[in-house]
Amino acid sequence: MSEKRKHRRGICQHEDCTSPRDVYCPNHHMVLCSLHKTYYHFECKAEQFISAQELKNALVPVSNSLHQLFQYKETYDSLEYLIQNFGGALASLMEEFENLKGEIRKKIETDQFLEYMNLKKQVEEFYMKFRESDIYSKFKDYLFAKQLEDQTSSSAMQKGVSKQLLEERKKYEASLKNVAVDAKEKILQEAEVARARDIEELKNQIQDIQQQSEEQKSSISDHLREIEQLKTQIEDGKTQIEQLNETKDRIEEEFKTQMAEHEQLQETYSKMNSFICQQLWKKCFGEEKAFDLKTKIELKMADSNAQNFLKEVVDMKVRLPNIKRIAIDQNKKEDPTVRDFYLHCFPEQAQLFCYNWYYDGSCSQTKLDYYFEGLKRVIPCVTREVVLYDFEISKQEFEFIVSNTKAERLTISESKFDTSSPVAFDCPSSSIQYLSFERSGKSSRNDWKASPSKLKNILKAVSESALKDSIQTLNVYQCGLSGSEVKAMLPELGLTIGQVIDNSCPDPLSD
């Protein structure tokens, strides 16, 4: 094999081998070619490895020498001195050699290629032991000395054999020397080739390691640069965070200051509005009245004092301060003062709101659409109870009122609203616990007795909204259906209400 040929894992080391049928030994890290039976050890490259054929070739000179010597022994087997002096030693050597050959044959037959090197060493050691032993030389010297001393008594056959043995001995000794020299030179040559090969392989490995080291250095340098860049970015980020925190703190302080100022302004504004309302009330009604969270006012628009007060408030666009209750009873179907009051002057918060609790016959069945834009702002501002009397309400207005009421109680009394088609309440949550349709279901309004489906549409919308979890009491007083009849509708709609009553509502102004 050329010295420049590199041993690589997975490649047969035979000079002309192109076989891809390589086998990898996981125990010894060797590559075995099933075609040439050659292999290479990747962890101990200083060792010399051989093929099965090379192992067999190493047996030839030893086998020839032993068998020739054994033939001499058999030729003179009848001689007592030969048997006594050399027969046992020679037989021992032959037995040892036969055992060695048997072991080699067994290894070759079972393809145990990894043991070839050890077996070759055993053959070489046995061969050197045989060469260094005095069996052969002393046996020949003794044998030919005996032949020369006893030529007169020897037969012609024995003399012929002696001459033949002498010639064979000379040939064999010359052959033995040549074989020994050739074997030694071959071993030295193979060792030199292996050494040169290992040195070259070691150089290549060193170069690979150096190259990997340079690549690692370059990679480490790149990583270090990236780390420095990240450190710089982190420092910049810290600076930005500190700046943002400072800005945030400044904004929070400014916001707190503004909120404090706003609250102060709100308080001042509320006090000012309270004072204005007190003065207007005194001006219109001729009496003192405080405007605070305990204040209750009722404005009957048929009364000129009430008209004047509401008109003064609307003209000045003064928003009433938060009070407990406000009730308005209009005396005409379309009153712009009442509408503008709802749009601009209704308190930010009131506990109770009652509209038309004592309506005038002249404004019976007032259409709610004229006031609806204002009521859209008013309804969500009431926290405890909303009461609406005697209105004609559209389907969309009805849905809005029920969906957007934040109070605990809602009463829609003496009113007409169209629920002949399915309705829907769009409210993710609801605070309504008491819902009353007092007198709204009677024949002159919605006539639920003749058309119970109108009520069912309302109940179905309740069952499909958040109201199903909040409503505890349903009042159907004078709605054409008894409480028990309404309660019987609930199971088929999957709705459960604690109480279904048909009692008259208390006066909303009693509280």
GINORSUL-V626502 format. One line per field, one symbol per residue. psi: psi as a letter, one per 40 degrees, with the letter a starting at -180 (. if undefined). burial: 1 if it has 24 or more other ideal C-beta (glycine too) atoms within 12 Angstrom, else 0. A space follows every 50 residues. Layout:
psi=???
burial=???
This chain:
psi=hidehhhihehiehdehehegihhhedefihhhedefiihheegeeihii idddddddeddddddddddddddddfdehddddddedddddddddddddd dddddddddefgdeeddddddddddddddddeiedddddddddddddddf ddeiiddddddddddddddddddddddddddddddddddddddddddddd dddddddddddddddddddddddddddddddddddddddddddddddddd ddddddddddddddddddddddddddddddddddefiihigaeehhihhh eehddddddddddddefhhiihidihhhhieidhhdddddddddeiidhi dihhhfdgiidefifhheddeddddddddeehedhhhhhgihhidddddd dddeheidhhhhifihihfdiiihhghdiiehdhhhfheeeidecegddd gedddddddddddeaeddedhdhhhfhfeeiidddddddddeefhhhdhh ifiiiiheee.
burial=10000010001111001000011000000111100111111100101111 11011001101110110111011001000001000110110011011001 10110011000111111011011101100110001100110011001000 00000001000100100110010001001000100010010001001100 10000000000000000000000000000000000000000000000000 00000000000000000001001101110110011000101000111111 10001110111111000111111111111110101011111101111011 11111111100010010101110110111011111111111110101111 11111110111111111110001010100111111111111100110100 01011111111110101101101111111110000110110000101001 11001001100
